[in-house]
Every structure is written in C-alpha cells, then in structure tokens.
C-alpha cells in the first residue's frame, strides 16, 4: 500500500496533469455558456413539469392552459402550439410497427446473412420492449416539452461526450506518466535488478487505473456541478427516457423510422437513472482505455512511442468502423462495433436498441465488459513479459 501511495504522489506532483484537468473544466464551462439559449427553454419546460407532473393527460393540458401566459408574442405563440400538441397527444408506441423496421433493415443488410440475422433477432426483442413501454404509457411523459430533443442532444452528444473524451485522455496520460517515470529519471536499471523492483510496474498499473477513475469522477462531479447550476432538472428527474418528446413528437401513423424513431431503452430509465448509468459506463470505458495505455506503455517502454501507438489504435479502429458503415461492408462494421472506439461516438444511443449501430441488446455494456476483461488480461500478460525481458537503458 505504501508503494501505491508513492505512485499516486508522483502523479500528484505532475503539473501537466493538473493543467490539463483545469483546461478540461474551462472547456466544459465554455460549452455550457454556448448552451444558454437552450438552457432557458429547458428550464421553462422543467418548471411546467414540476408544477403539473410528468404524465400528459387532459388534466395536464388544462393545467398548462391555466399557467401564467408569457408576455411576448413569440412566447405566447409557442405556448399555444404546445397546448395544441398536448391536447392531441397520443401514445405512438401503441401503434409501433416492428415489421416495418425489420423489413427496412433486411433491405439494408440483404447482402449480409449473419448480420441480418443478428439484427432481426434484436428487432424482435425491440418490438416486445416497445409493447412493454406502451403498457406503462412511458411515451406520454412530458419530460421538458419540445426542447427535450435539443437539450438531450447537447447533454449527451456534446457535453458528456467531451467529458468522456477528457476522462479517457486523463486516464491514458496518468498511466503513461507513471510507466515512463523511471525511464525519464534513469532509474529503470536500478529497480529492475531485483524481482521486487520489477513488481513495481504492477503497482504502477494499479495506481494508474485508480488514478484514472479518481480523475474522471473528479472531472465529472465538477463539470456536472457547473451544469446543474444552470440547468434545472427539478421537474424532469423522474421523466421516462422513452418519452416521445425525447425524439421529437412522432405520432403520425405513417412515420418513417429511419428518419424519426422512438427512443426505446432496454430498461425503464428515467432522466436521472439514465444519466447515472451513462456516467458509470463512462467510468468503465475510461478504465478500458487506461488498461490499453498500460499494455502499450509496458510493451513499448517509452511514453512517446506508446502515445503514438494509442492514437493509431484508436483512430485506425474508428476510421475502419466508419468506412465499413459508409461502404456497406457490414462484416467489418459489425466486428468493429464491438471495439470500444465505436462507443465514444454514440453516447446518446447507449442502453437503447441503437438502430444500425448495435446488433445485440445492451451491446455497449457487453462491449465494455468484454474489453475490461481483455484489457485486464492484456495488462497481466504484458507485466508477465516485462518481468522476464532484458531492460535496455
């Protein structure tokens, strides 16, 4: 334990790490400043939900009509449009046409056999899940009204995605700093003359992972403190993520699912539980990339070479995954969809059916768990190799 604390002190004394963490917080603050207009509209919708509840019915619509009317003509027109929508709101999941969606993807994947089978099996489960949500009336939750789509897009596609990328970078930086410390200070040879000295690299790996988690959580707590200082969630914490306001109001019976589709989560997520789950999965992904950095750092023995290897690994994987999608090479696309790099770009689709991105239920969770095992196993194998190899200084 004393060695672990010693490694943590090395990181704590690394100015570049704290400078990067500060820059991340400043950048996240800038993102929040850029979202002020959407934030004001969201807070108005949240205030309505806090007063009237979440479930949209006749009482909700009439209660909304009795609320104090805005002073400006534009806002009054928005309120009138909202009332018209609320009074005619129906549950679109009752008419969910799973066969339409299955045929749509069958046409896309007609040149790929096993990929089409996986997709069809998933969509059958999606149809059952849509039926469960229809029975609970989850799509009839107000959330924060028409601004919900834009607000959640900002939160998950911009703000949280930036936070996740920052956490991944902080984790990799922490791990590589620790693994390269002895080489940079020319103490590697002195330590590696004994078995005890070589076991220090195992402690470094453990310290890097725990530090990565701590830095990610510190950054997440600080960033979301800023976020919730501006965004009022008092009325929406219990709103279902399956609300039709979360994907735009898609109540037309002839809806085209490839352009406007319901948000169908695999569990009964509310706005609060979905956010907590996303932050938790983000922590796990941070550990995954930190472990990959550990493998590169231990095998390469040089932070600069390891950084280049990590960048090439991530960018090549993402580029091949995206090229597979654009070129319709579904074998490549599906295979690389089970790589962690593909998850960094789909933060709003986590825990849902995911459209063409995911081919099995809970794919983001399965992929993260798989790579936690592979990353841990790869780190153990790299440490085993390090204990046996000659050290060049």
C-alpha positions as CSV (number, residue, x, y, z in Angstrom):
1,X,0.0,0.0,0.0
2,X,2.9,2.3,0.7
3,X,4.2,1.8,-2.8
4,X,0.8,2.6,-4.2
5,X,0.7,5.9,-2.3
6,X,4.1,6.7,-3.5
7,X,3.0,6.2,-7.1
8,X,-0.1,8.4,-6.5
9,X,2.3,11.1,-5.1
10,X,4.2,11.0,-8.3
11,X,1.1,11.8,-10.3
12,X,0.0,14.5,-7.8
13,X,3.4,16.2,-8.4
14,X,2.9,16.2,-12.2
15,X,1.9,19.8,-13.2
16,X,0.9,18.9,-16.7
17,X,-1.8,16.6,-15.4
18,X,-3.4,19.3,-13.3
19,X,-3.0,21.8,-16.1
20,X,-4.9,19.5,-18.5
21,X,-7.6,18.9,-15.9
22,X,-8.1,22.7,-15.5
23,X,-8.2,23.2,-19.3
24,X,-10.9,20.5,-19.4
25,X,-13.0,22.3,-16.9
26,X,-12.6,25.6,-18.7
27,X,-13.6,24.0,-22.0
28,X,-16.7,22.4,-20.4
29,X,-17.6,25.8,-18.9
30,X,-17.4,27.2,-22.4
31,X,-19.7,24.5,-23.8
32,X,-22.2,25.4,-21.0
33,X,-22.0,29.1,-21.9
34,X,-22.8,28.2,-25.5
35,X,-25.9,26.3,-24.5
36,X,-27.6,29.2,-22.6
37,X,-30.5,29.7,-25.0
38,X,-31.5,26.0,-24.9
39,X,-31.0,26.0,-21.2
40,X,-33.6,28.8,-20.7
41,X,-36.2,26.9,-22.7
42,X,-35.4,23.7,-20.9
43,X,-35.8,25.3,-17.5
44,X,-39.2,26.7,-18.5
45,X,-40.3,23.2,-19.5
46,X,-38.9,21.7,-16.3
47,X,-40.9,24.3,-14.3
48,X,-44.1,23.3,-16.1
49,X,-43.4,19.6,-15.3
50,X,-42.5,20.4,-11.7
51,X,-45.9,22.0,-11.3
52,X,-48.1,19.7,-13.3
53,X,-46.3,16.3,-13.1
54,X,-44.9,14.3,-15.9
55,X,-47.8,12.3,-17.4
56,X,-49.6,14.1,-20.2
57,X,-53.4,13.7,-20.0
58,X,-56.4,16.0,-20.1
59,X,-55.6,17.5,-16.6
60,X,-52.1,18.2,-17.7
61,X,-53.2,20.1,-20.8
62,X,-55.8,22.1,-18.9
63,X,-53.4,22.8,-16.1
64,X,-50.9,24.1,-18.7
65,X,-53.6,26.4,-20.1
66,X,-54.1,27.9,-16.7
67,X,-50.5,28.7,-16.2
68,X,-49.5,32.4,-16.4
69,X,-49.1,33.3,-20.1
70,X,-45.8,34.7,-21.4
71,X,-45.6,38.4,-22.1
72,X,-44.0,38.4,-25.6
73,X,-45.9,37.4,-28.7
74,X,-43.4,34.8,-29.7
75,X,-43.6,33.0,-26.4
76,X,-47.4,33.2,-26.4
77,X,-47.4,31.6,-29.9
78,X,-45.1,28.8,-28.6
79,X,-47.5,28.2,-25.7
80,X,-50.5,28.0,-28.0
81,X,-48.6,25.5,-30.2
82,X,-47.7,23.5,-27.2
83,X,-51.3,23.4,-25.9
84,X,-52.4,22.2,-29.4
85,X,-49.9,19.4,-29.3
86,X,-50.7,18.4,-25.7
87,X,-54.5,18.2,-26.4
88,X,-54.0,15.9,-29.4
89,X,-51.2,13.8,-27.9
90,X,-51.4,10.1,-28.4
91,X,-49.1,7.2,-27.4
92,X,-47.2,6.3,-30.6
93,X,-45.9,3.1,-29.1
94,X,-49.3,1.6,-29.2
95,X,-49.0,1.6,-33.0
96,X,-45.4,0.6,-33.1
97,X,-44.8,-1.3,-36.3
98,X,-41.9,-3.7,-35.7
99,X,-42.4,-5.4,-39.0
100,X,-41.8,-2.1,-40.9
101,X,-38.5,-1.6,-39.1
102,X,-37.4,-5.3,-39.6
103,X,-38.1,-5.0,-43.3
104,X,-36.2,-1.8,-43.6
105,X,-33.1,-3.3,-42.1
106,X,-33.5,-6.5,-44.0
107,X,-33.3,-4.4,-47.2
108,X,-30.1,-2.7,-46.0
109,X,-28.4,-5.9,-44.9
110,X,-29.7,-8.1,-47.7
111,X,-26.1,-8.8,-48.9
112,X,-25.0,-10.0,-45.4
113,X,-26.5,-13.1,-43.9
114,X,-25.4,-13.4,-40.3
115,X,-25.5,-9.6,-39.7
116,X,-29.1,-9.6,-41.0
117,X,-30.0,-12.5,-38.6
118,X,-28.5,-10.7,-35.6
119,X,-30.4,-7.5,-36.5
120,X,-33.7,-9.4,-36.9
121,X,-33.3,-11.1,-33.6
122,X,-32.6,-7.8,-31.9
123,X,-35.5,-6.1,-33.5
124,X,-37.9,-8.8,-32.4
125,X,-36.8,-8.0,-28.8
126,X,-37.2,-4.3,-29.5
127,X,-40.8,-4.9,-30.6
128,X,-41.5,-6.8,-27.3
129,X,-39.8,-3.9,-25.4
130,X,-42.0,-1.3,-27.2
131,X,-45.1,-3.3,-26.2
132,X,-43.9,-3.2,-22.5
133,X,-43.3,0.6,-22.7
134,X,-46.8,1.1,-24.4
135,X,-48.4,-0.7,-21.4
136,X,-46.8,1.7,-19.0
137,X,-47.5,4.8,-21.1
138,X,-43.9,5.9,-20.9
139,X,-44.1,7.8,-24.2
140,X,-46.7,10.1,-22.7
141,X,-44.3,11.7,-20.3
142,X,-43.8,15.4,-20.9
143,X,-40.0,15.5,-20.0
144,X,-39.3,19.2,-20.7
145,X,-41.5,19.6,-23.7
146,X,-40.4,20.3,-27.3
147,X,-37.0,21.4,-26.3
148,X,-36.2,18.0,-24.9
149,X,-34.5,16.7,-28.1
150,X,-32.2,19.6,-28.3
151,X,-31.4,19.6,-24.6
152,X,-30.6,15.8,-24.5
153,X,-28.6,16.2,-27.7
154,X,-26.5,18.9,-26.1
155,X,-26.1,16.9,-22.8
156,X,-25.1,13.6,-24.3
157,X,-23.8,14.3,-27.8
158,X,-21.7,17.4,-26.8
159,X,-21.2,17.9,-23.1
160,X,-21.0,14.3,-21.9
161,X,-19.1,13.2,-24.9
162,X,-16.5,15.9,-24.3
163,X,-16.3,14.8,-20.6
164,X,-15.9,11.2,-21.6
165,X,-13.1,12.0,-24.1
166,X,-11.4,14.1,-21.4
167,X,-11.6,11.3,-18.9
168,X,-10.1,8.8,-21.4
169,X,-7.2,11.2,-22.1
170,X,-6.6,11.9,-18.4
171,X,-6.6,8.1,-17.8
172,X,-4.2,7.3,-20.6
173,X,-2.0,10.3,-19.6
174,X,-1.9,9.2,-15.9
175,X,-0.9,5.6,-16.8
176,X,1.8,6.6,-19.3
177,X,3.3,9.2,-16.9
178,X,3.6,6.5,-14.2
179,X,5.0,3.9,-16.5
180,X,7.5,6.3,-18.1
181,X,8.7,7.9,-14.8
182,X,11.6,5.5,-14.2
183,X,12.9,5.7,-17.7
184,X,12.7,9.5,-17.7
185,X,14.6,9.6,-14.4
186,X,17.0,6.9,-15.5
187,X,16.2,4.6,-12.5
188,X,14.8,1.7,-14.5
189,X,18.0,-0.4,-14.4
190,X,18.5,0.1,-10.7
191,X,14.9,-1.1,-10.0
192,X,14.9,-4.0,-12.4
193,X,17.9,-5.8,-11.0
194,X,15.5,-7.5,-8.4
195,X,12.2,-9.2,-8.6
196,X,10.8,-6.8,-6.1
197,X,11.8,-3.9,-8.3
198,X,10.2,-5.4,-11.3
199,X,7.0,-5.9,-9.4
200,X,6.8,-2.1,-9.0
201,X,5.3,-2.0,-12.5
202,X,2.4,-4.0,-11.3
203,X,1.8,-1.3,-8.7
204,X,2.2,1.4,-11.3
205,X,-0.6,-0.3,-13.4
206,X,-2.9,-0.4,-10.3
207,X,-2.1,3.2,-9.4
208,X,-2.8,4.3,-13.0
209,X,-6.2,2.7,-13.1
210,X,-7.3,4.0,-9.7
211,X,-6.0,7.5,-10.5
212,X,-7.8,7.4,-13.9
213,X,-11.0,6.6,-12.1
214,X,-10.5,9.3,-9.5
215,X,-9.7,12.0,-12.1
216,X,-12.7,11.0,-14.2
217,X,-15.0,11.2,-11.2
218,X,-13.5,14.5,-10.1
219,X,-13.9,16.0,-13.5
220,X,-17.5,14.6,-13.8
221,X,-18.5,16.0,-10.4
222,X,-17.0,19.4,-11.1
223,X,-18.5,19.6,-14.6
224,X,-21.9,18.5,-13.6
225,X,-21.9,20.9,-10.6
226,X,-21.5,23.6,-13.3
227,X,-24.1,22.0,-15.5
228,X,-26.8,21.8,-12.8
229,X,-26.1,25.3,-11.6
230,X,-27.6,26.4,-15.0
231,X,-29.9,23.5,-16.0
232,X,-33.0,23.0,-13.8
233,X,-33.8,19.3,-13.6
234,X,-36.2,19.6,-10.6
235,X,-39.2,18.7,-12.8
236,X,-37.7,16.1,-15.1
237,X,-35.6,13.7,-12.9
238,X,-38.4,11.1,-13.0
239,X,-39.3,11.6,-16.7
240,X,-39.1,8.5,-18.8
241,X,-36.4,8.5,-21.4
242,X,-38.9,6.8,-23.7
243,X,-40.9,10.0,-23.8
244,X,-41.9,10.9,-27.3
245,X,-40.6,14.4,-26.6
246,X,-37.2,12.8,-26.4
247,X,-37.1,12.1,-30.1
248,X,-39.5,14.7,-31.4
249,X,-43.2,14.1,-31.5
250,X,-43.6,11.2,-33.9
251,X,-47.3,10.4,-33.6
252,X,-48.0,10.0,-37.3
253,X,-49.1,6.5,-38.2
254,X,-47.0,6.6,-41.4
255,X,-43.8,7.6,-39.6
256,X,-40.6,6.6,-41.3
257,X,-38.4,5.0,-38.6
258,X,-35.2,5.6,-40.5
259,X,-35.5,9.4,-40.1
260,X,-37.7,9.7,-36.9
261,X,-37.6,6.8,-34.5
262,X,-38.6,6.2,-30.9
263,X,-36.1,6.2,-28.0
264,X,-36.5,2.6,-26.8
265,X,-34.3,1.8,-23.8
266,X,-33.8,-1.8,-22.6
267,X,-34.7,-0.8,-19.1
268,X,-37.2,1.7,-17.6
269,X,-34.7,4.6,-17.5
270,X,-35.7,8.0,-16.2
271,X,-33.7,11.1,-16.9
272,X,-31.9,10.6,-13.6
273,X,-31.1,6.9,-13.8
274,X,-30.0,7.2,-17.5
275,X,-27.6,10.0,-16.7
276,X,-26.1,8.0,-13.7
277,X,-25.8,4.9,-15.9
278,X,-24.1,6.8,-18.7
279,X,-21.6,8.3,-16.2
280,X,-21.0,4.8,-14.8
281,X,-20.4,3.3,-18.2
282,X,-18.1,6.3,-19.0
283,X,-16.1,5.4,-15.9
284,X,-15.8,1.8,-17.2
285,X,-14.7,3.0,-20.6
286,X,-12.1,5.2,-19.0
287,X,-10.7,2.1,-17.3
288,X,-10.7,0.2,-20.6
289,X,-8.6,2.9,-22.4
290,X,-6.3,3.2,-19.3
291,X,-5.7,-0.5,-19.5
292,X,-4.9,-0.3,-23.2
293,X,-2.5,2.5,-22.4
294,X,-0.9,0.2,-19.8
295,X,-0.4,-2.5,-22.4
296,X,1.2,-0.1,-24.8
297,X,3.3,1.5,-22.1
298,X,4.6,-1.7,-20.7
299,X,5.4,-3.3,-24.0
300,X,6.9,-0.2,-25.6
301,X,8.7,1.1,-22.6
302,X,8.5,4.7,-23.8
303,X,5.7,7.2,-23.3
304,X,6.1,8.9,-26.7
305,X,6.0,5.6,-28.6
306,X,3.1,4.4,-26.5
307,X,1.2,7.6,-27.2
308,X,1.7,7.2,-31.0
309,X,0.6,3.6,-30.7
310,X,-2.6,4.5,-28.8
311,X,-3.5,7.3,-31.2
312,X,-3.0,5.0,-34.2
313,X,-5.0,2.2,-32.5
314,X,-8.0,4.5,-31.7
315,X,-8.0,6.5,-35.0
316,X,-7.5,3.4,-37.2
317,X,-10.2,1.5,-35.4
318,X,-12.7,4.4,-35.6
319,X,-11.8,5.1,-39.3
320,X,-12.2,1.5,-40.3
321,X,-15.5,1.2,-38.4
322,X,-16.9,4.4,-40.1
323,X,-15.6,3.3,-43.5
324,X,-17.3,-0.1,-43.1
325,X,-20.6,1.7,-42.4
326,X,-20.2,4.2,-45.3
327,X,-19.1,1.4,-47.7
328,X,-21.8,-1.1,-46.6
329,X,-19.1,-3.6,-45.6
330,X,-21.2,-5.0,-42.8
331,X,-18.8,-7.7,-41.7
332,X,-16.2,-5.1,-40.9
333,X,-18.7,-2.7,-39.4
334,X,-20.3,-5.2,-37.1
335,X,-17.0,-6.6,-36.0
336,X,-15.5,-3.2,-35.1
337,X,-18.8,-2.2,-33.4
338,X,-17.6,-4.5,-30.6
339,X,-14.5,-2.3,-30.2
340,X,-14.5,0.4,-27.6
341,X,-13.7,3.2,-30.0
342,X,-17.1,2.8,-31.6
343,X,-18.8,3.6,-28.3
344,X,-17.2,7.0,-28.0
345,X,-19.3,8.3,-30.8
346,X,-22.7,7.0,-29.7
347,X,-23.2,8.4,-26.2
348,X,-26.9,9.2,-26.7
349,X,-27.7,5.8,-28.0
350,X,-26.3,3.8,-25.0
351,X,-28.7,1.4,-23.4
352,X,-31.1,1.6,-26.4
353,X,-31.8,-0.5,-29.5
354,X,-29.4,1.8,-31.3
355,X,-30.6,1.4,-34.8
356,X,-27.9,0.2,-37.3
357,X,-25.1,0.8,-34.8
358,X,-25.9,-2.1,-32.4
359,X,-26.7,-5.6,-33.4
360,X,-27.4,-7.2,-30.0
361,X,-29.3,-5.9,-26.9
362,X,-27.1,-4.0,-24.4
363,X,-24.2,-4.0,-26.9
364,X,-22.5,-1.1,-25.3
365,X,-22.5,-2.8,-21.9
366,X,-21.4,-6.1,-23.4
367,X,-18.6,-4.5,-25.3
368,X,-17.3,-2.6,-22.3
369,X,-17.4,-5.7,-20.1
370,X,-15.5,-7.7,-22.8
371,X,-12.8,-5.1,-23.2
372,X,-12.4,-4.7,-19.4
373,X,-11.6,-8.4,-19.4
374,X,-9.3,-8.1,-22.5
375,X,-7.6,-5.0,-21.1
376,X,-7.0,-6.6,-17.7
377,X,-5.8,-9.8,-19.3
378,X,-3.5,-7.9,-21.8
379,X,-2.0,-5.9,-18.9
380,X,-1.4,-9.1,-16.9
381,X,0.4,-10.7,-19.9
382,X,2.4,-7.5,-20.6
383,X,3.5,-7.4,-17.0
384,X,4.5,-11.1,-17.1
385,X,6.6,-10.5,-20.2
386,X,8.2,-7.4,-18.6
387,X,9.3,-9.5,-15.6
388,X,11.3,-11.8,-17.9
389,X,12.7,-9.5,-20.5
390,X,16.1,-7.7,-20.5
391,X,15.8,-4.0,-19.8
392,X,17.6,-1.6,-22.2
393,X,18.7,1.7,-20.8
